[in-house]
């Protein structure tokens, strides 16, 4: 079963943009960790790395973000 992840960014003027789309074979934690690692690997050379990551209530995604970015804050989106 394939799953698609969309990583969305937000600008300082509250506009959103699609940062990346990823397809993984399963929503296993190691696959989601890989997705988050690859996204931030692309951003590594950028000056303004995100300080906060907003996720939904997906525990696999929350665990992956905590694994890859333990020093970053995490916020749950209830919208």
C-alpha positions as CSV (number, residue, x, y, z in Angstrom):
1,X,0.0,0.0,0.0
2,X,1.4,3.4,-1.0
3,X,1.1,6.5,1.1
4,X,1.8,10.1,0.1
5,X,3.2,12.7,2.4
6,X,3.0,16.4,1.6
7,X,5.2,18.8,3.4
8,X,3.8,22.3,3.5
9,X,5.7,25.5,4.4
10,X,4.3,28.9,5.5
11,X,5.8,32.3,4.7
12,X,6.1,35.2,7.0
13,X,3.1,36.7,5.3
14,X,0.9,33.6,6.2
15,X,1.0,32.1,2.6
16,X,1.4,28.4,2.3
17,X,3.4,26.5,-0.3
18,X,4.0,22.8,-1.0
19,X,7.6,22.1,-0.1
20,X,7.7,18.4,-1.2
21,X,5.7,15.3,-1.9
22,X,6.9,11.8,-1.0
23,X,5.5,8.4,-1.7
24,X,6.4,5.6,0.7
25,X,5.3,1.9,0.6
26,X,4.0,1.9,4.1
27,X,3.5,4.3,6.9
28,X,6.0,2.6,9.1
29,X,8.1,4.8,11.4
30,X,11.4,4.1,9.6
31,X,9.8,5.3,6.3
32,X,8.5,8.4,7.9
33,X,11.8,9.1,9.5
34,X,13.4,8.8,6.1
35,X,10.9,11.3,4.6
36,X,11.6,13.9,7.4
37,X,15.4,13.3,7.1
38,X,15.4,13.9,3.4
39,X,13.3,17.1,3.7
40,X,15.6,18.6,6.2
41,X,18.7,17.4,4.3
42,X,17.5,19.6,1.5
43,X,17.1,22.5,3.9
44,X,20.5,22.0,5.7
45,X,22.3,24.7,3.6
46,X,19.5,27.2,4.2
47,X,20.0,30.0,6.8
48,X,16.5,29.9,8.3
49,X,15.8,26.3,9.4
50,X,12.3,25.8,10.9
51,X,12.2,26.1,14.7
52,X,8.7,24.5,15.0
53,X,7.1,21.6,13.2
54,X,3.3,21.4,13.1
55,X,1.8,17.9,12.7
56,X,-1.6,16.3,12.9
57,X,-2.3,13.5,15.5
58,X,-0.4,10.9,13.5
59,X,1.8,9.3,16.2
60,X,4.2,7.9,13.6
61,X,4.8,11.3,12.2
62,X,5.2,12.9,15.6
63,X,7.7,10.2,16.6
64,X,9.6,10.7,13.4
65,X,9.9,14.4,13.9
66,X,11.0,13.9,17.5
67,X,13.7,11.5,16.3
68,X,15.0,13.7,13.5
69,X,14.6,17.0,15.1
70,X,14.8,16.5,18.9
71,X,15.7,20.1,19.6
72,X,12.8,21.6,17.6
73,X,9.4,22.4,19.0
74,X,6.4,20.5,17.9
75,X,2.8,21.7,17.7
76,X,-0.4,19.7,17.0
77,X,-2.8,21.1,14.5
78,X,-6.4,20.7,15.4
79,X,-7.8,22.5,12.3
